[in-house]
Amino acid sequence: MKIAVTGGLGFIGSNFIRHILERHPGWKVLNIDKKTYAANPANLDGVPKERCRWLRADIADREKMKEALSGIDAVVHFAAETHVDRSILSPGEFIKTNVVGTHSLLEAALANKIKKFVHIGTDEVYGSLSRGFAREGDPLSPNSPYSASKAAADLLARSYFATFGLPVVITRCTNNFGPRQHPEKALPLLITNAFEDKPFPLYGDGKNVRDWIYVGDHASAVELVLLKGRPGEIYNIGGGNELANVDLIAAALKIMGKPASLVKKVADRPGHDRRYALDCSKIKKELGWKPAHSFKAALEETIVWYAENKNWWRGLKGGAAFRAYSKKQYGR
């Protein structure tokens, strides 16, 4: 099989490519990635080039995407602007990539008669839940420009199944963690700052709750959706590890042997959702998926990876894009 993976130089996309190539020796991957600040070719170091080709292109370029998807069997669409804080600072970039870019890919997939289009979404589209768990058919209630752009992309993808018969499957996943995650995101920012004995900015009271999933478990779930997911369906994917931010931070600092005094509270961000939680019974019952990693072991492995790959993240944190964002967001 020949699949196109968008955003394959990013955190989740690169981990998915590694997972797929290891699991399916006969498969080949076309990695479509524009190489924004969050993308890193080093994320695919060691991956055989004869099985994974990188096309540097913008997914919003419809003609380029139409040409790129010629001869492709399936598309797994990870490419997106994903950092909520950045979406508050620059919403337009999120609309272009997440909405216009997704539309461009759907058009290209339709023109090339793609056999499966897996659209990667997020739990944030359901909005904040005071109790219970969001199911696939629940109303969408996004509260940030990021989640609104992803909800729009989900609805576009669904419409291409309903109207044009494109075999689209949508996934919505909880917070990922693991190796190769950009250090602007909360957990790797905490880990890398702690290694450098620098303060970590904590929004508000730190009691916002998220469910955490190891990126390798997300990759295996997407693999199953690609192989067995029913077109027109949505599948929630979660790790079953609900934690308040303060508890996640405490767990990581304990493993690292670092003091709680590194945490510095800052003003809460606008529209900060209190709690995300997914009902993942559908993918478990229909496709037989379940997480393979315990949270504690996966967190320890993640910290070890950042400890052993300091040049990888120091290069990113020293870059102009990261420094400019940090100054604008945190005033430092």
Buried (B, 14 or more C-beta within 10 A) or exposed (E): BEBBBBBBBBBBBBBBBBBBBEEBEEBBBBBBBBBBBBBBBBBBEEBEEEBBEBBEBBBBBBEBBBBBBEEBBBBBBBBBBBBBBBBBEEBEBBBBBBBBBBBBBBBBBBBBEBBBBBBBBBBBBBBBBEEEBBBBEBEBBBBBBBBBBBBBBBBBBBBBBEEEEBBBBBBBBBBBBBBBBBBBBBBBBBBBBBBEEEBBBBBBEBEBBBBBBBBBBBBBBBBBBBEEBEEBBBBBBBBBBBBBBBEBBBBBBEBBEBEEEBBEEBEEBEBBBBBBBBBBEBBBEBBEBEBEBEBEEBBBBBBEBBEEEEEBBBEBBEEEEBEEBBEEBEEE
